[in-house]
Amino acid sequence: MTVRYEQSPVPSGRWGALLDTALAAACYLIAYQVRFSAGFTGAPLREILPYAFATSPVVVASQIAAFFVCGVYRRQRTRVVLLARLPAGSVLGTVVAAGLIWQIHGLQGVSRAAFSADLLLFAVTTAGWRTGWALWRQQAMDANGAPAMVDRAAERPTLRGTLASLVRHRELVKNLVLKDLKLKYRGSILGFVWSLVNPLMMIGVYTIAFTYIIRNSIPGFVFFLMLGTLAWTFFASAATMSTGAIVDSGSLMKSVVFPRAILPIATVLFNGAQYLLTILVFLPVMLVIYRVPPSWPMLLYPVFLILQVLFTIGVALMLAAGTAFFRDIRHLLEIALAILFWMTPILYPVAQVHEKMRLLLLLSPLSPFIVAYQQIFYYRQWPELTLWVVGLAYALGTFLVGSWLFLSLEDQLAEQI
């Protein structure tokens, strides 16, 4: 019987620290751009940037030192330990940096909102590149770093191997998605037509409610509202279904050998298919009703949709694996989704929110994607740089962290059912 040691998910302490240093500097400067894009009043960005450059060495040094104190650069025996130390180090480094800057430079020109954005971006990017490295380089290692004897039957799956298995099992993925679609409309007369009728009914109800009852003064508010509502429904439904992807599939997991990641990914694709069916009806109807001419920014819709799908898959993988060990996640998710809905600009434009809350809303997990859809279709504008940066960080970081955690726990899932 062989003993497995997990590889530390960093190339080395030295190279990991160098990469974190570059990321810390980039995230701090990008945070000021995010803060400016949030529409804060006061000095323009060109007047604030000199203060950002002057204080960046203190911020970078504090964050890297905090990572050393929290043991981020030690060789980790378990990956979950590292994921706990990364946010702890990020918070500690940001708090220390804020205190030092206050003592050395004072608070003139220093944005507290930018510090909040920097903390989130730095935590996500550092976790993202580590999980990406570990998934790419994953192999059995002994305590000295040399290849160890591995029991191939118990070998832990890698992201590359799982993706290849997903391609080989694409028929299984397709059948699972089609099965869910058929079960949802089984016994109904209209069947799949309900996916087309539902958005049309929602358009009619919202039009009556917000035009004649509530009398909302925003032009084309129903169009604006539906863009966010449909995207939110896709995410919320996929996240809710993913909590049962593993725990409700015990007989399938114990009787058939296949990559377990297929189950939560299939729930995302199922809800994604329904979302696309709805969009195919919704967009043409709304563009005609509100006389919105096509524009070049609309071509970016598939890009942000792919980013939202990656983000949703990452969340689904974490929820599916976590629920197998802690059933309370299902109930906690209901509360989290209720809070997250009101923290996402779906029922209101970001510009109407008080500037002190605007940045918090833009950093909400679903906001980059929904605000991008609103800018592309409602305002017919190119998405701002902030949405690209935050959306890419959330999508890639969440997907990599979710894949990492799921693959780390995959061999224990059957025991928890």
C-alpha positions in Angstrom: 0.0 0.0 0.0 1.5 3.3 -1.0 1.3 6.6 0.8 0.3 9.7 -1.3 1.8 13.1 -0.6 0.1 16.1 -2.3 2.3 18.5 -4.2 2.4 22.0 -2.8 0.3 24.2 -5.1 3.1 26.7 -5.8 6.1 26.3 -8.0 8.4 27.4 -5.1 8.3 29.9 -2.3 10.7 32.3 -4.1 8.9 32.2 -7.5 5.5 32.2 -5.8 6.4 35.3 -3.8 7.7 37.1 -7.0 4.5 36.4 -8.9 2.4 37.5 -5.9 4.4 40.7 -5.7 3.6 41.5 -9.4 0.0 40.7 -8.8 -0.2 42.8 -5.6 1.1 45.8 -7.5 -1.2 45.3 -10.5 -4.3 44.7 -8.3 -3.7 47.8 -6.2 -3.5 50.1 -9.3 -6.4 48.3 -11.0 -8.4 48.8 -7.8 -8.1 52.6 -8.3 -9.4 52.2 -11.8 -12.3 50.1 -10.5 -13.0 52.8 -7.9 -13.0 55.5 -10.6 -15.3 53.5 -12.8 -17.8 53.1 -10.0 -18.5 56.8 -10.4 -17.2 58.3 -7.2 -17.2 62.0 -7.0 -14.2 64.0 -6.0 -10.7 64.3 -7.6 -10.3 62.8 -11.1 -8.3 59.6 -11.6 -5.2 61.4 -12.9 -4.9 63.3 -9.6 -5.4 60.3 -7.5 -2.9 58.0 -9.3 0.2 59.7 -8.0 -0.9 58.8 -4.4 -1.6 55.3 -5.5 1.9 54.9 -7.0 3.4 56.5 -3.8 1.7 54.1 -1.5 1.9 51.0 -3.6 5.3 49.8 -2.2 3.8 49.8 1.3 0.7 47.9 0.2 2.7 45.3 -1.8 5.3 44.8 1.0 2.6 44.4 3.7 0.6 41.9 1.6 3.6 39.7 0.8 4.9 39.9 4.4 1.4 38.8 5.6 1.5 35.8 3.3 4.8 34.8 4.8 3.4 35.2 8.3 0.3 33.1 7.5 2.4 30.4 6.0 1.3 30.6 2.4 4.7 29.8 1.1 5.2 26.7 3.2 4.8 23.3 1.5 1.2 22.4 2.2 0.1 18.9 3.0 -3.5 19.7 2.2 -4.9 22.1 -0.4 -7.8 23.2 1.8 -5.4 24.6 4.3 -3.8 26.8 1.7 -7.2 28.1 0.6 -7.9 29.1 4.2 -4.5 30.9 4.5 -4.8 32.9 1.3 -7.8 35.1 2.4 -6.4 35.4 5.9 -3.1 36.7 4.5 -4.9 39.0 2.1 -7.0 40.6 4.9 -4.1 40.9 7.3 -1.8 42.4 4.6 -4.5 45.0 3.6 -5.2 46.0 7.2 -1.5 46.4 8.0 -1.0 48.4 4.8 -3.9 50.7 5.7 -2.4 51.3 9.1 1.1 52.0 7.8 -0.1 54.4 5.1 -2.2 56.3 7.6 0.9 56.7 9.8 3.3 57.5 7.0 1.4 59.4 4.3 -1.9 60.3 6.1 -5.2 59.6 4.4 -5.0 62.4 1.8 -5.6 60.9 -1.7 -6.0 57.4 -0.3 -9.2 55.7 -1.3 -10.8 53.3 1.2 -13.0 52.0 -1.6 -9.9 51.1 -3.6 -8.5 49.2 -0.6 -11.7 47.1 -0.5 -11.5 46.4 -4.3 -7.8 45.6 -4.0 -8.4 43.1 -1.2 -11.0 41.2 -3.2 -9.0 41.2 -6.5 -5.7 40.1 -4.8 -7.4 37.3 -2.9 -9.1 36.0 -6.1 -6.1 36.2 -8.4 -3.6 34.6 -5.9 -6.0 31.7 -5.3 -6.7 31.5 -9.0 -3.1 31.1 -10.2 -2.2 28.7 -7.5 -5.1 26.4 -8.3 -4.4 26.7 -12.0 -0.7 25.7 -11.4 -1.7 22.8 -9.1 -4.2 21.4 -11.6 -1.8 21.7 -14.4 1.2 20.2 -12.6 -0.7 17.8 -10.4 1.2 14.6 -9.7 2.2 12.4 -6.8 5.2 13.7 -4.9 7.0 12.4 -1.8 8.1 14.6 1.1 11.4 15.4 -0.6 9.8 16.5 -3.9 10.7 13.3 -5.8 8.1 11.2 -7.7 6.5 8.7 -5.4 5.1 5.2 -5.9 1.5 5.6 -6.8 -1.4 3.2 -6.6 -2.9 3.8 -10.1 -6.3 2.6 -9.0 -6.4 5.3 -6.4 -4.7 8.0 -8.5 -6.3 11.4 -8.0 -7.8 12.9 -11.2 -6.3 16.0 -12.8 -8.1 18.9 -14.5 -6.6 18.0 -17.8 -7.6 14.3 -17.4 -11.1 15.4 -16.3 -11.6 17.7 -19.3 -10.4 14.9 -21.6 -12.9 12.5 -19.8 -15.7 15.0 -20.3 -15.0 15.0 -24.0 -15.0 11.2 -24.1 -18.2 11.1 -22.1 -19.9 13.9 -24.0 -22.7 11.5 -24.8 -23.3 11.1 -21.1 -23.3 14.8 -20.6 -25.8 15.3 -23.4 -28.0 12.5 -22.2 -28.1 14.0 -18.6 -29.0 17.4 -20.0 -31.7 16.0 -22.3 -33.0 13.9 -19.4 -33.5 16.9 -17.2 -35.2 18.8 -20.0 -37.5 15.9 -20.7 -38.4 15.4 -17.1 -39.2 19.0 -16.5 -41.8 19.1 -19.3 -42.9 15.5 -19.1 -46.7 15.2 -19.1 -47.3 18.7 -20.3 -49.1 19.4 -23.5 -46.9 22.2 -24.8 -43.6 20.6 -23.7 -40.5 22.6 -24.7 -42.8 25.4 -25.9 -43.1 26.5 -22.3 -39.5 27.7 -22.4 -40.7 30.1 -25.1 -44.0 31.0 -23.6 -42.5 31.9 -20.1 -40.4 34.9 -21.2 -43.3 36.3 -23.3 -45.6 36.1 -20.2 -43.0 37.7 -18.0 -42.6 40.6 -20.5 -46.4 41.1 -20.5 -46.7 41.0 -16.7 -43.7 43.3 -16.1 -44.9 45.8 -18.8 -48.3 46.1 -17.0 -46.8 46.2 -13.5 -44.0 48.8 -14.2 -45.8 50.9 -16.8 -49.4 51.2 -15.5 -49.2 50.2 -11.8 -45.9 51.3 -10.4 -45.3 53.8 -13.3 -41.5 53.5 -13.4 -40.0 56.6 -15.1 -37.0 54.8 -16.6 -37.4 54.4 -20.4 -37.6 50.8 -21.5 -37.3 49.6 -17.9 -38.9 46.2 -18.6 -36.1 45.5 -21.2 -33.5 46.6 -18.5 -35.2 44.4 -15.9 -35.4 41.3 -18.0 -31.7 41.4 -19.0 -30.8 41.0 -15.3 -33.6 38.7 -14.3 -33.0 36.1 -16.9 -29.2 36.0 -16.2 -29.8 35.8 -12.5 -32.4 33.0 -12.9 -29.8 31.0 -14.8 -27.2 31.3 -12.1 -29.6 30.8 -9.1 -31.2 27.7 -10.6 -27.9 26.1 -11.5 -26.5 26.8 -8.1 -29.6 25.4 -6.3 -29.6 22.2 -8.5 -25.9 21.7 -8.1 -26.3 21.1 -4.3 -28.1 17.8 -5.1 -25.9 16.8 -8.1 -23.9 14.4 -5.9 -26.0 13.6 -2.9 -29.0 12.8 -5.1 -27.1 10.6 -7.5 -25.8 7.9 -5.2 -27.1 4.9 -7.2 -25.5 6.3 -10.4 -22.2 7.0 -8.8 -21.9 3.5 -7.2 -22.9 1.6 -10.3 -21.1 3.5 -13.2 -17.5 4.7 -13.4 -17.3 8.2 -14.9 -15.9 11.7 -13.9 -18.0 12.9 -11.0 -17.6 16.5 -12.2 -20.0 15.6 -15.0 -23.0 15.7 -12.6 -22.7 19.4 -11.4 -21.5 20.5 -14.9 -24.6 18.9 -16.4 -26.9 20.9 -14.1 -25.2 24.1 -15.3 -25.5 23.1 -18.9 -29.2 22.2 -18.4 -30.0 25.6 -17.0 -27.8 27.2 -19.6 -29.8 25.5 -22.3 -33.0 26.9 -20.9 -31.5 30.4 -20.6 -30.4 30.3 -24.3 -33.9 29.2 -25.3 -35.4 32.1 -23.4 -32.9 34.6 -24.8 -33.7 33.4 -28.4 -37.3 34.6 -27.8 -36.7 37.5 -25.5 -34.0 39.5 -27.3 -35.7 39.7 -30.7 -39.1 40.6 -29.1 -37.6 43.3 -26.9 -35.4 44.8 -29.6 -38.5 45.2 -31.8 -40.9 46.5 -29.1 -38.4 49.1 -27.8 -37.0 49.8 -31.3 -33.4 49.1 -30.2 -31.2 49.0 -33.3 -28.4 46.5 -33.5 -25.0 47.8 -32.4 -21.4 46.4 -32.5 -21.1 46.0 -28.7 -23.9 43.3 -28.9 -21.3 41.0 -30.5 -19.6 40.8 -27.1 -22.6 39.0 -25.5 -21.2 35.5 -26.1 -17.9 36.4 -24.5 -19.6 37.5 -21.2 -22.0 34.6 -21.4 -19.0 32.2 -21.5 -17.4 34.0 -18.6 -20.7 33.6 -16.6 -20.9 29.9 -17.5 -17.3 29.4 -16.2 -18.1 31.2 -13.0 -21.3 29.2 -12.5 -19.5 25.9 -13.1 -16.9 26.8 -10.5 -19.6 27.7 -8.0 -21.5 24.5 -8.9 -18.5 22.3 -8.3 -17.8 23.8 -4.9 -21.5 23.5 -3.9 -21.8 19.9 -5.1 -18.7 18.8 -3.3 -19.5 20.8 -0.2 -23.0 19.6 0.2 -21.8 16.0 0.2 -20.0 16.7 3.4 -22.3 19.4 4.9 -26.0 19.1 4.1 -26.6 22.5 5.7 -25.2 24.2 2.6 -28.5 23.7 0.8 -30.3 25.8 3.4 -27.5 28.4 3.7 -27.6 28.8 -0.1 -31.2 29.9 0.0 -30.3 32.7 2.4 -27.2 33.6 0.4 -29.1 33.9 -2.9 -31.7 36.1 -1.3 -29.0 38.5 0.0 -27.0 38.3 -3.3 -30.1 39.2 -5.4 -30.5 42.6 -3.7 -26.7 43.2 -3.9 -26.8 42.7 -7.7 -28.1 45.7 -9.9 -31.1 43.9 -11.4 -34.1 46.0 -10.2 -32.1 49.3 -10.3 -29.4 50.9 -12.4 -26.0 51.2 -10.7 -26.0 55.0 -11.4 -28.9 55.5 -9.1 -27.1 53.9 -6.1 -25.3 56.1 -3.6 -21.7 56.4 -4.6 -20.5 54.9 -1.3 -22.4 51.7 -2.1 -21.7 51.6 -5.8 -18.4 49.9 -5.6 -19.7 47.2 -3.3 -22.4 46.4 -5.8 -20.0 46.3 -8.7 -17.9 43.8 -6.8 -20.9 41.6 -6.1 -20.2 38.2 -7.8 -22.9 38.4 -10.5 -22.7 42.2 -11.1 -19.9 42.2 -13.8 -21.9 39.9 -16.0 -25.3 41.5 -15.5 -24.1 45.1 -15.8 -22.2 44.0 -19.0 -25.4 42.7 -20.5 -27.2 45.9 -19.6 -24.4 48.1 -21.2 -24.3 45.9 -24.3 -28.0 45.7 -25.0 -29.8 48.5 -23.1 -27.2 51.3 -23.3 -25.5 49.9 -26.5 -22.1 50.7 -25.1 -18.8 48.8 -24.9 -18.4 47.3 -21.4 -16.1 49.2 -19.2 -12.6 48.0 -18.3 -13.7 47.4 -14.8 -16.3 44.8 -15.9 -13.7 43.0 -18.0 -11.1 42.9 -15.1 -13.6 41.8 -12.4 -15.5 39.5 -14.7 -12.3 37.7 -15.8 -11.0 37.5 -12.3 -14.3 36.0 -11.0 -14.8 33.6 -13.9 -11.3 32.1 -14.0 -10.6 32.3 -10.3 -13.9 30.6 -9.3 -13.6 28.0 -12.0 -10.0 27.0 -11.0 -10.7 27.0 -7.3 -13.9 25.0 -7.8 -12.2 22.5 -10.0 -9.3 22.2 -7.5 -11.6 21.5 -4.5 -13.8 19.1 -6.4 -11.0 17.0 -7.7 -9.3 17.0 -4.3 -12.5 15.6 -2.7 -13.7 13.4 -5.6 -12.4 10.1 -4.2 -14.3 10.7 -0.9 -17.7 11.7 -2.4 -19.0 8.1 -2.7 -18.4 7.5 1.0 -20.5 10.6 2.0 -23.6 9.5 0.1 
